[in-house]
């Protein structure tokens, strides 16, 4: 068993009372509570694990692949079509305007 070392803590009366209250709420003696706090442990429990990512590696990989596909679609819709200055979105808008004009009788064709 490890040798126990005694330390002195200096704090105000208000701080001492607050520490005592928190130790009592945790169901721990003040000394154990202070050691747990210093070691970033939960009250009376084992040390906390480092924060972990929400997504697993496979989920991260899948998300990355899907975002990459979305980016490819976005680029395809916005880049100029070969041999033109018009994007796919622009071409669709042109077709829509033409169809609307023909339906409403505004086209000369």
N, CA, C and O atoms as a MOPAC input file, in Angstrom:
PM7 MOZYME 1SCF
protein

 N      0.84800 1    -1.18600 1     0.00000 1
 C      0.00000 1     0.00000 1     0.00000 1
 C      0.88500 1     1.23800 1     0.00000 1
 O      1.92000 1     1.28700 1     0.66400 1
 N      0.44900 1     2.23400 1    -0.76100 1
 C      1.21600 1     3.47200 1    -0.87200 1
 C      1.18200 1     4.25000 1     0.43400 1
 O      0.19800 1     4.21900 1     1.17400 1
 N      2.26100 1     4.93800 1     0.69600 1
 C      2.36900 1     5.74700 1     1.90500 1
 C      1.49100 1     6.97900 1     1.77300 1
 O      1.52600 1     7.64700 1     0.74000 1
 N      0.70800 1     7.29400 1     2.78800 1
 C     -0.17500 1     8.45000 1     2.79400 1
 C      0.63100 1     9.67100 1     3.19800 1
 O      1.38200 1     9.63600 1     4.17300 1
 N      0.47200 1    10.75600 1     2.44200 1
 C      1.17900 1    12.00000 1     2.70800 1
 C      0.16200 1    13.04600 1     3.12900 1
 O     -0.89800 1    13.18500 1     2.51900 1
 N      0.49800 1    13.77100 1     4.17200 1
 C     -0.38500 1    14.82500 1     4.66900 1
 C     -0.01900 1    16.14600 1     4.01800 1
 O      1.15800 1    16.49800 1     3.95000 1
 N     -1.02700 1    16.89200 1     3.53200 1
 C     -0.83500 1    18.19600 1     2.91900 1
 C     -1.68800 1    19.21500 1     3.65100 1
 O     -2.70800 1    18.87200 1     4.24900 1
 N     -1.26800 1    20.45600 1     3.60000 1
 C     -2.03200 1    21.54100 1     4.20100 1
 C     -2.69500 1    22.33500 1     3.09400 1
 O     -2.08000 1    22.62800 1     2.06800 1
 N     -3.94700 1    22.67800 1     3.30900 1
 C     -4.69900 1    23.45800 1     2.33100 1
 C     -5.03000 1    24.80200 1     2.94500 1
 O     -5.50400 1    24.87600 1     4.07900 1
 N     -4.78400 1    25.84900 1     2.20700 1
 C     -5.12500 1    27.19200 1     2.67900 1
 C     -6.27300 1    27.72500 1     1.84600 1
 O     -6.18400 1    27.79600 1     0.62000 1
 N     -7.35800 1    28.10100 1     2.52300 1
 C     -8.52500 1    28.66200 1     1.84000 1
 C     -9.30800 1    29.51400 1     2.83700 1
 O     -9.07300 1    29.45800 1     4.04400 1
 N    -10.23100 1    30.29300 1     2.31400 1
 C    -11.05200 1    31.13100 1     3.18900 1
 C    -12.09100 1    30.26400 1     3.88300 1
 O    -12.30000 1    29.11000 1     3.50800 1
 N    -12.73600 1    30.82300 1     4.88900 1
 C    -13.78300 1    30.09800 1     5.61400 1
 C    -14.95100 1    29.77000 1     4.67800 1
 O    -15.54900 1    28.69800 1     4.76700 1
 N    -15.26100 1    30.70100 1     3.78900 1
 C    -16.35400 1    30.48000 1     2.83100 1
 C    -15.99300 1    29.34100 1     1.87900 1
 O    -16.82400 1    28.47500 1     1.60700 1
 N    -14.75900 1    29.33600 1     1.37300 1
 C    -14.31800 1    28.25900 1     0.48600 1
 C    -14.31900 1    26.92200 1     1.21400 1
 O    -14.71800 1    25.90200 1     0.65200 1
 N    -13.86800 1    26.93000 1     2.47700 1
 C    -13.84200 1    25.69100 1     3.26600 1
 C    -15.24800 1    25.13400 1     3.42900 1
 O    -15.45600 1    23.92700 1     3.30800 1
 N    -16.21200 1    26.00300 1     3.70400 1
 C    -17.59600 1    25.57000 1     3.86600 1
 C    -18.13600 1    24.99400 1     2.55500 1
 O    -18.80500 1    23.96100 1     2.55300 1
 N    -17.84000 1    25.67000 1     1.44100 1
 C    -18.31700 1    25.20100 1     0.14000 1
 C    -17.71000 1    23.84100 1    -0.20400 1
 O    -18.40100 1    22.95700 1    -0.71100 1
 N    -16.41900 1    23.67900 1     0.07300 1
 C    -15.75700 1    22.39400 1    -0.17500 1
 C    -16.39200 1    21.31200 1     0.67900 1
 O    -16.66100 1    20.21300 1     0.19400 1
 N    -16.63100 1    21.61200 1     1.94000 1
 C    -17.26500 1    20.65200 1     2.84800 1
 C    -18.65200 1    20.23600 1     2.36900 1
 O    -19.01000 1    19.06000 1     2.42900 1
 N    -19.42400 1    21.20100 1     1.89700 1
 C    -20.77300 1    20.89900 1     1.39400 1
 C    -20.72200 1    19.99900 1     0.16500 1
 O    -21.48800 1    19.04200 1     0.04900 1
 N    -19.81800 1    20.31500 1    -0.73800 1
 C    -19.70800 1    19.50600 1    -1.95900 1
 C    -19.19800 1    18.10300 1    -1.65500 1
 O    -19.64200 1    17.13300 1    -2.27000 1
 N    -18.26900 1    17.99100 1    -0.71100 1
 C    -17.76600 1    16.67200 1    -0.32600 1
 C    -18.88600 1    15.85200 1     0.30400 1
 O    -19.03600 1    14.66600 1     0.01000 1
 N    -19.66800 1    16.48500 1     1.16600 1
 C    -20.78400 1    15.79400 1     1.82000 1
 C    -21.81400 1    15.34900 1     0.78300 1
 O    -22.32700 1    14.23300 1     0.85400 1
 N    -22.11600 1    16.22700 1    -0.18400 1
 C    -23.07400 1    15.88300 1    -1.23100 1
 C    -22.57800 1    14.69600 1    -2.06400 1
 O    -23.37300 1    13.89900 1    -2.56200 1
 N    -21.25700 1    14.59300 1    -2.20700 1
 C    -20.67100 1    13.48600 1    -2.95900 1
 C    -20.51500 1    12.23600 1    -2.10800 1
 O    -20.13700 1    11.17800 1    -2.60900 1
 N    -20.81100 1    12.36300 1    -0.80600 1
 C    -20.68400 1    11.21800 1     0.09600 1
 C    -19.24100 1    10.82800 1     0.34900 1
 O    -18.92500 1     9.64900 1     0.50700 1
 N    -18.35700 1    11.83600 1     0.38700 1
 C    -16.93200 1    11.56900 1     0.54200 1
 C    -16.35300 1    12.43100 1     1.65800 1
 O    -16.85300 1    13.52400 1     1.92200 1
 N    -15.29800 1    11.94200 1     2.31600 1
 C    -14.57700 1    12.80500 1     3.23900 1
 C    -13.91400 1    13.93300 1     2.43300 1
 O    -13.61700 1    13.75900 1     1.25100 1
 N    -13.68500 1    15.07600 1     3.06800 1
 C    -13.12200 1    16.23500 1     2.37400 1
 C    -11.79900 1    15.88300 1     1.71000 1
 O    -11.57800 1    16.26200 1     0.55900 1
 N    -10.91500 1    15.17200 1     2.39800 1
 C     -9.60900 1    14.86500 1     1.80400 1
 C     -9.75800 1    14.03600 1     0.53100 1
 O     -9.10200 1    14.32300 1    -0.47000 1
 N    -10.60500 1    13.01900 1     0.55600 1
 C    -10.80700 1    12.18100 1    -0.64300 1
 C    -11.45800 1    12.99700 1    -1.76000 1
 O    -11.11800 1    12.83200 1    -2.93200 1
 N    -12.39400 1    13.87600 1    -1.39500 1
 C    -13.05700 1    14.73100 1    -2.37800 1
 C    -12.03200 1    15.63300 1    -3.06500 1
 O    -12.05300 1    15.77000 1    -4.28800 1
 N    -11.13500 1    16.24900 1    -2.28800 1
 C    -10.12300 1    17.12900 1    -2.86600 1
 C     -9.16100 1    16.35900 1    -3.76800 1
 O     -8.76700 1    16.86200 1    -4.82000 1
 N     -8.78500 1    15.16700 1    -3.37500 1
 C     -7.90900 1    14.34100 1    -4.21500 1
 C     -8.63900 1    13.98300 1    -5.50700 1
 O     -8.05900 1    14.05600 1    -6.59000 1
 N     -9.91700 1    13.59400 1    -5.39300 1
 C    -10.69500 1    13.25200 1    -6.59000 1
 C    -10.81200 1    14.45200 1    -7.52400 1
 O    -10.68500 1    14.31000 1    -8.74000 1
 N    -11.05400 1    15.62800 1    -6.96000 1
 C    -11.13900 1    16.84100 1    -7.78200 1
 C     -9.81100 1    17.12400 1    -8.46800 1
 O     -9.77900 1    17.46500 1    -9.65000 1
 N     -8.72400 1    16.98500 1    -7.73600 1
 C     -7.40100 1    17.26800 1    -8.29000 1
 C     -7.04400 1    16.28300 1    -9.39800 1
 O     -6.32400 1    16.62900 1   -10.33500 1
 N     -7.54600 1    15.05800 1    -9.28800 1
 C     -7.25400 1    14.03700 1   -10.29200 1
 C     -8.36100 1    13.94900 1   -11.34600 1
 O     -8.34500 1    13.06000 1   -12.19600 1
 N     -9.32300 1    14.87800 1   -11.28500 1
 C    -10.44500 1    14.92800 1   -12.22800 1
 C    -11.23700 1    13.63900 1   -12.23900 1
 O    -11.61500 1    13.14600 1   -13.30100 1
 N    -11.49000 1    13.09600 1   -11.06900 1
 C    -12.27400 1    11.87900 1   -10.96100 1
 C    -13.70100 1    12.23900 1   -10.58500 1
 O    -13.94800 1    13.27900 1    -9.97600 1
 N    -14.63600 1    11.37600 1   -10.95000 1
 C    -16.00200 1    11.53900 1   -10.49700 1
 C    -16.03700 1    11.21900 1    -9.01000 1
 O    -15.16000 1    10.52300 1    -8.50000 1
 N    -17.03000 1    11.71600 1    -8.32800 1
 C    -17.13700 1    11.49700 1    -6.88500 1
 C    -17.11300 1    10.00700 1    -6.57300 1
 O    -18.07400 1     9.28800 1    -6.84600 1
 N    -16.02800 1     9.56200 1    -6.01000 1
 C    -15.91400 1     8.18000 1    -5.57200 1
 C    -15.71900 1     7.17600 1    -6.68700 1
 O    -15.55900 1     5.98900 1    -6.40300 1
 N    -15.72500 1     7.59300 1    -7.94000 1
 C    -15.62300 1     6.66400 1    -9.05400 1
 C    -14.23900 1     6.66100 1    -9.66100 1
 O    -13.34500 1     7.37100 1    -9.20100 1
 N    -14.06700 1     5.86200 1   -10.69400 1
 C    -12.77300 1     5.81400 1   -11.38400 1
 C    -12.54300 1     7.09800 1   -12.17000 1
 O    -13.48800 1     7.84600 1   -12.41900 1
 N    -11.30200 1     7.36300 1   -12.56400 1
 C    -11.03100 1     8.56600 1   -13.35300 1
 C    -11.90000 1     8.59300 1   -14.60900 1
 O    -12.16900 1     7.55500 1   -15.21300 1
 N    -12.33300 1     9.79200 1   -14.99200 1
 C    -13.15400 1     9.94400 1   -16.18800 1
 C    -12.34100 1     9.63900 1   -17.43000 1
 O    -11.14100 1     9.90900 1   -17.49000 1
 N    -13.01800 1     9.06900 1   -18.42500 1
 C    -12.36500 1     8.82500 1   -19.71000 1
 C    -12.25400 1    10.15500 1   -20.44400 1
 O    -13.01300 1    11.09000 1   -20.18600 1
 N    -11.31200 1    10.22100 1   -21.34800 1
 C    -11.19400 1    11.40300 1   -22.19500 1
 C    -12.46600 1    11.50700 1   -23.02900 1
 O    -13.08500 1    10.49100 1   -23.34200 1
 N    -12.86000 1    12.72600 1   -23.39000 1
 C    -14.04700 1    12.87400 1   -24.24200 1
 C    -13.85600 1    12.10200 1   -25.54000 1
 O    -12.78300 1    12.11900 1   -26.14300 1
 N    -14.92100 1    11.42600 1   -25.95400 1
 C    -14.84000 1    10.63000 1   -27.16700 1
 C    -15.70600 1    11.25300 1   -28.24300 1
 O    -16.64700 1    11.99200 1   -27.95200 1
 N    -15.37900 1    10.94800 1   -29.48900 1
 C    -16.17200 1    11.43000 1   -30.60200 1
 C    -17.52900 1    10.74600 1   -30.57300 1
 O    -17.65400 1     9.61300 1   -30.10900 1
 N    -18.53200 1    11.43300 1   -31.06600 1
 C    -19.88300 1    10.89500 1   -31.07500 1
 C    -20.01700 1     9.80200 1   -32.12100 1
 O    -20.70400 1     8.80600 1   -31.89300 1
 N    -19.37100 1     9.97400 1   -33.26200 1
 C    -19.47200 1     9.00800 1   -34.34500 1
 C    -18.32600 1     8.01000 1   -34.29700 1
 O    -17.19800 1     8.34500 1   -33.93500 1
 N    -18.64300 1     6.78300 1   -34.66900 1
 C    -17.59000 1     5.76200 1   -34.77300 1
 C    -16.74200 1     6.07100 1   -36.00700 1
 O    -17.10500 1     6.92100 1   -36.82100 1
 N    -15.62300 1     5.38300 1   -36.14000 1
 C    -14.77200 1     5.60100 1   -37.31400 1
 C    -15.53100 1     5.30400 1   -38.60000 1
 O    -15.41400 1     6.04300 1   -39.57700 1
 N    -16.30600 1     4.23100 1   -38.60200 1
 C    -17.08100 1     3.86100 1   -39.79300 1
 C    -18.13300 1     4.92400 1   -40.10800 1
 O    -18.33300 1     5.27000 1   -41.27200 1
 N    -18.80000 1     5.44000 1   -39.08700 1
 C    -19.79700 1     6.49300 1   -39.29700 1
 C    -19.13200 1     7.77200 1   -39.82400 1
 O    -19.68600 1     8.45000 1   -40.69100 1
 N    -17.95700 1     8.09500 1   -39.30400 1
 C    -17.22300 1     9.26100 1   -39.79700 1
 C    -16.84000 1     9.08000 1   -41.26600 1
 O    -16.95400 1    10.00600 1   -42.06900 1
 N    -16.38500 1     7.87200 1   -41.60200 1
 C    -15.98900 1     7.57800 1   -42.98100 1
 C    -17.19500 1     7.70300 1   -43.91500 1
 O    -17.09600 1     8.29800 1   -44.98800 1
 N    -18.33200 1     7.13900 1   -43.49800 1
 C    -19.55700 1     7.21300 1   -44.30100 1
 C    -19.99200 1     8.65900 1   -44.48100 1
 O    -20.35700 1     9.06600 1   -45.58400 1
 N    -19.95500 1     9.43700 1   -43.40500 1
 C    -20.33400 1    10.84800 1   -43.47900 1
 C    -19.41100 1    11.59500 1   -44.44500 1
 O    -19.87400 1    12.38600 1   -45.26600 1
 N    -18.11800 1    11.34000 1   -44.34100 1
 C    -17.14900 1    11.99300 1   -45.22800 1
 C    -17.42800 1    11.64400 1   -46.68700 1
 O    -17.40400 1    12.52400 1   -47.54700 1
 N    -17.69100 1    10.37200 1   -46.97300 1
 C    -17.96300 1     9.94800 1   -48.34700 1
 C    -19.23100 1    10.60800 1   -48.88500 1
 O    -19.27200 1    11.01500 1   -50.04600 1
 N    -20.24700 1    10.71500 1   -48.06100 1
 C    -21.50400 1    11.32800 1   -48.50000 1
 C    -21.32900 1    12.83100 1   -48.74300 1
 O    -21.88300 1    13.37200 1   -49.70000 1
 N    -20.57500 1    13.49300 1   -47.89400 1
 C    -20.31000 1    14.91800 1   -48.11100 1
 C    -19.51000 1    15.10200 1   -49.39500 1
 O    -19.76100 1    16.04000 1   -50.15200 1
 N    -18.55400 1    14.21900 1   -49.64700 1
 C    -17.76300 1    14.29900 1   -50.87700 1
 C    -18.66600 1    14.11700 1   -52.10100 1
 O    -18.49000 1    14.80600 1   -53.10600 1
 N    -19.63600 1    13.19200 1   -52.02300 1
 C    -20.57100 1    13.00700 1   -53.14200 1
 C    -21.44000 1    14.24300 1   -53.32700 1
 O    -21.69200 1    14.66200 1   -54.45700 1
 N    -21.90000 1    14.83200 1   -52.22100 1
 C    -22.71100 1    16.05300 1   -52.30800 1
 C    -21.89900 1    17.17100 1   -52.96200 1
 O    -22.43300 1    17.93300 1   -53.76800 1
 N    -20.63000 1    17.27100 1   -52.62500 1
 C    -19.76700 1    18.29100 1   -53.22000 1
 C    -19.62700 1    18.05500 1   -54.72000 1
 O    -19.65300 1    19.00700 1   -55.50000 1
 N    -19.47900 1    16.79200 1   -55.13200 1
 C    -19.35700 1    16.47700 1   -56.55500 1
 C    -20.62900 1    16.86400 1   -57.30700 1
 O    -20.55600 1    17.40800 1   -58.40900 1
 N    -21.79300 1    16.58800 1   -56.71800 1
 C    -23.06500 1    16.96800 1   -57.34700 1
 C    -23.17200 1    18.48400 1   -57.42900 1
 O    -23.57600 1    19.02800 1   -58.45600 1
 N    -22.81200 1    19.15800 1   -56.35500 1
 C    -22.86400 1    20.62300 1   -56.33000 1
 C    -21.99400 1    21.20300 1   -57.44000 1
 O    -22.41700 1    22.10600 1   -58.16200 1
 N    -20.79100 1    20.68400 1   -57.56900 1
 C    -19.88100 1    21.17200 1   -58.62000 1
 C    -20.45900 1    20.90300 1   -60.00500 1
 O    -20.40500 1    21.76600 1   -60.88100 1
 N    -21.01400 1    19.70300 1   -60.20500 1
 C    -21.57200 1    19.34600 1   -61.51000 1
 C    -22.72900 1    20.26800 1   -61.88700 1
 O    -22.89500 1    20.60700 1   -63.05900 1
 N    -23.51900 1    20.66900 1   -60.91400 1
 C    -24.66500 1    21.53800 1   -61.18500 1
 C    -24.24900 1    22.98300 1   -61.46200 1
 O    -24.95100 1    23.70700 1   -62.16800 1
 N    -23.12100 1    23.39800 1   -60.91400 1
 C    -22.73000 1    24.80300 1   -61.01400 1
 C    -21.62000 1    25.09000 1   -62.01800 1
 O    -21.43600 1    26.24600 1   -62.39800 1
 N    -20.88500 1    24.09500 1   -62.45600 1
 C    -19.81300 1    24.31900 1   -63.41800 1
 C    -20.39500 1    24.42400 1   -64.82300 1
 O    -21.43600 1    23.83600 1   -65.11600 1
 N    -19.73000 1    25.16400 1   -65.67800 1
 C    -20.19700 1    25.34500 1   -67.05500 1
 C    -20.22800 1    24.00400 1   -67.78600 1
 O    -19.32800 1    23.17600 1   -67.64500 1
 N    -21.28700 1    23.81800 1   -68.56700 1
 C    -21.38800 1    22.61900 1   -69.39800 1
 C    -20.33500 1    22.70700 1   -70.50300 1
 O    -20.00400 1    23.80600 1   -70.94900 1
 N    -19.81000 1    21.57800 1   -70.94500 1
 C    -18.76200 1    21.59800 1   -71.97600 1
 C    -19.20300 1    22.38500 1   -73.21800 1
 O    -20.28800 1    22.16600 1   -73.75600 1
 N    -18.35000 1    23.28900 1   -73.65000 1
 C    -18.61000 1    24.07600 1   -74.84900 1
 C    -19.59400 1    25.21900 1   -74.64900 1
 O    -20.01100 1    25.84200 1   -75.62600 1
 N    -19.97400 1    25.51000 1   -73.41000 1
 C    -20.92800 1    26.59900 1   -73.14500 1
 C    -20.46600 1    27.41800 1   -71.95400 1
 O    -19.52800 1    27.05700 1   -71.24200 1
 N    -21.15900 1    28.53300 1   -71.76200 1
 C    -20.94600 1    29.32800 1   -70.54900 1
 C    -22.09400 1    29.10800 1   -69.57100 1
 O    -22.26800 1    29.87600 1   -68.62500 1
 N    -22.86900 1    28.06500 1   -69.80200 1
 C    -24.08200 1    27.80700 1   -69.03500 1
 C    -23.89500 1    26.59800 1   -68.12700 1
 O    -23.39300 1    25.56200 1   -68.56400 1
 N    -24.29300 1    26.72500 1   -66.88000 1
 C    -24.24800 1    25.58600 1   -65.96100 1
 C    -25.51000 1    24.74500 1   -66.14100 1
 O    -26.44200 1    25.15500 1   -66.83300 1
 N    -25.53600 1    23.59700 1   -65.52900 1
 C    -26.72500 1    22.75200 1   -65.58700 1
 C    -27.91500 1    23.47100 1   -64.96300 1
 O    -29.02400 1    23.40700 1   -65.49500 1
 N    -27.69800 1    24.15300 1   -63.84600 1
 C    -28.77000 1    24.94300 1   -63.24100 1
 C    -29.26300 1    26.01300 1   -64.21000 1
 O    -30.46800 1    26.22500 1   -64.34200 1
 N    -28.34400 1    26.68100 1   -64.88000 1
 C    -28.71200 1    27.70400 1   -65.85400 1
 C    -29.51800 1    27.11100 1   -67.00200 1
 O    -30.49300 1    27.71000 1   -67.45700 1
 N    -29.11000 1    25.93400 1   -67.47000 1
 C    -29.82600 1    25.27300 1   -68.56300 1
 C    -31.23700 1    24.90000 1   -68.13400 1
 O    -32.18700 1    25.08500 1   -68.89500 1
 N    -31.37900 1    24.38300 1   -66.93900 1
 C    -32.70900 1    24.02600 1   -66.42700 1
 C    -33.57200 1    25.27400 1   -66.30000 1
 O    -34.75200 1    25.24500 1   -66.64900 1
 N    -33.00400 1    26.36300 1   -65.80700 1
 C    -33.75900 1    27.61900 1   -65.67700 1
 C    -34.18400 1    28.12600 1   -67.05500 1
 O    -35.30400 1    28.61300 1   -67.21200 1
 N    -33.30500 1    28.01700 1   -68.05600 1
 C    -33.63800 1    28.44300 1   -69.41800 1
 C    -34.80500 1    27.62600 1   -69.95700 1
 O    -35.75700 1    28.18000 1   -70.50600 1
 N    -34.73100 1    26.31400 1   -69.80000 1
 C    -35.81000 1    25.43500 1   -70.27600 1
 C    -37.12000 1    25.77200 1   -69.57000 1
 O    -38.17600 1    25.82000 1   -70.20200 1
 N    -37.05400 1    26.00100 1   -68.28600 1
 C    -38.25900 1    26.33500 1   -67.52100 1
 C    -38.87900 1    27.63400 1   -68.02100 1
 O    -40.09700 1    27.71800 1   -68.18300 1
 N    -38.04700 1    28.64900 1   -68.26700 1
 C    -38.55800 1    29.93000 1   -68.77600 1
 C    -39.20100 1    29.75700 1   -70.15200 1
 O    -40.25500 1    30.33200 1   -70.42400 1
 N    -38.57500 1    28.97800 1   -71.00500 1
 C    -39.11700 1    28.73100 1   -72.34300 1
 C    -40.46400 1    28.01500 1   -72.26800 1
 O    -41.41400 1    28.39700 1   -72.95100 1
 N    -40.54300 1    26.99700 1   -71.45200 1
 C    -41.80500 1    26.26500 1   -71.30500 1
 C    -42.88800 1    27.17300 1   -70.74600 1
 O    -44.03100 1    27.13100 1   -71.20100 1
 N    -42.54300 1    27.97900 1   -69.77900 1
 C    -43.51200 1    28.90500 1   -69.18800 1
 C    -43.99800 1    29.91700 1   -70.22800 1
 O    -45.19000 1    30.21700 1   -70.30700 1
 N    -43.07400 1    30.43000 1   -71.01100 1
 C    -43.42300 1    31.40700 1   -72.04400 1
 C    -44.34000 1    30.76800 1   -73.08400 1
 O    -45.29900 1    31.40400 1   -73.52100 1
 N    -44.07300 1    29.53200 1   -73.48900 1
 C    -44.91600 1    28.85800 1   -74.48100 1
 C    -46.31500 1    28.59000 1   -73.94200 1
 O    -47.30000 1    28.73500 1   -74.66600 1
 N    -46.40500 1    28.20300 1   -72.68200 1
 C    -47.70900 1    27.94500 1   -72.08000 1
 C    -48.53400 1    29.21300 1   -71.96900 1
 O    -49.74900 1    29.19500 1   -72.16600 1
 N    -47.86600 1    30.31300 1   -71.65300 1
 C    -48.59600 1    31.56100 1   -71.46300 1
 C    -48.77300 1    32.33900 1   -72.76000 1
 O    -49.33300 1    33.43500 1   -72.76100 1
 N    -48.29100 1    31.76700 1   -73.86900 1
 C    -48.45400 1    32.40200 1   -75.16800 1
 C    -47.48800 1    33.53400 1   -75.42400 1
 O    -47.68700 1    34.29900 1   -76.36800 1
 N    -46.46200 1    33.67100 1   -74.63300 1
 C    -45.51600 1    34.77200 1   -74.77800 1
 C    -44.39300 1    34.48000 1   -75.74500 1
 O    -43.60800 1    35.37400 1   -76.06000 1
 N    -44.29300 1    33.25500 1   -76.22400 1
 C    -43.18700 1    32.92600 1   -77.14000 1
 C    -43.60400 1    33.18600 1   -78.57400 1
 O    -44.77100 1    33.02200 1   -78.93100 1
 N    -42.66900 1    33.58200 1   -79.37700 1
 C    -42.94100 1    33.85300 1   -80.79200 1
 C    -42.81800 1    32.59900 1   -81.64300 1
 O    -42.97000 1    32.68500 1   -82.86100 1
 N    -42.56300 1    31.50200 1   -81.08700 1
 C    -42.30300 1    30.28100 1   -81.85500 1
 C    -43.53800 1    29.49300 1   -82.10600 1
 O    -43.47900 1    28.44000 1   -82.74000 1

